Amino acid sequence: MNWLTNYVRPRINSMLGRRDVPENLWIKCPETGEMVFHKDLEQNKWVIPASGYHMKMPAKARLADLFDGGQFEALVQPKVAQDPLKFRDSKKYADRLKDSRTKTEQEDTIVAGVGTVQGLKLVAVVHEFNFMGGSLGIAAGEAIIKAFERAIAEKCPLVMFPASGGARMQEGILSLMQLPRTTVVVNMLKEAGLPYIVVLTNPTTGGVTASYAMLGDLHMAEPGAEICFAGKRVIEQTIREKLPEGFQTSEYLLEHGMVDMVVKRHDIPDTLARVLKIMTKKPANVDNAKLSIADASRAASA
């Protein structure tokens, strides 16, 4: 026992009235280096006020922000096999799952809910990146499928918010099987004549990009989001060529036709409501700002 650390220092701190400062009290902007008070960032929807940089937003907070009054019905996480391959690298997969569940207070990476956005009923599915990088495994795949089935049963649109590093390596081929499974259920939604919109967030990569994340009727993206299959460094090492700066960002993909529109986080609920009302032929709210001709034509042709 170190008596200086465990006894003397706490006694001195208590006499001087010092208190431990939470580690996340201040957050540094990755773009400008500006320090932002955590509460201010949270109140601004995890967008840095000065630079406009979009930080990762917790999945539950995104659902609460999307739905009217923050009210929605949370979909139950389906029960699936845990650690089917008994995988271990530097740490047991079962232990990684336990740590992520403690950290995020979620069963797995997918959070889904049913609610209304400006009176329009929809199902929303969100990746929680803090849960093992938002990776796609059996549990995530099953949760996505159940959400699509709920949208079909409710005869309402589905909106997907991917944020993922791709397939979950600890589940091997079982993780990769979620790519065709989710693709099938996307097609089922479309065959039912229901809109499927994807809002690409930072980052959207790997097997998620290779499946349901790029199969939407309309693709929105948050500013500055990284959207790709393989990372820039991997591609450059493979083809031995220098790639354009920012070629995997939302803005670059918008310019080259891979994304339909780039929408700031504060504007996403209104934009989704306007677009979905066009796609479902529902009357728009008079109080809403008018959708631009370009956005309306994209939505109508989707």
Secondary structure, DSSP 8 states (H G I E B T S, - for coil): --HIIIIIHHHHHHHHT-----TTSEEE-TTT--EEEHHHHHHTTTB-TTT--B----HHHHHHHHSGGG--EE-------SSTT--BSSSBHHHHHHHHHHHHSSSSSEEEEEEEETTEEEEEEEE-TTTGGG-B-HHHHHHHHHHHHHHHHHT--EEEE--B--B-GGGHHHHHTHHHHHHHHHHHHHHTT--EEEEE-S-B-HHHHTTGGG--SEEEE-TT-BB-SS-HHHHHHHHTS---TTTTBHHHHHHTTS-SEE--GGGHHHHHHHHHHHHTT----TTS----HHHHHHHHH-
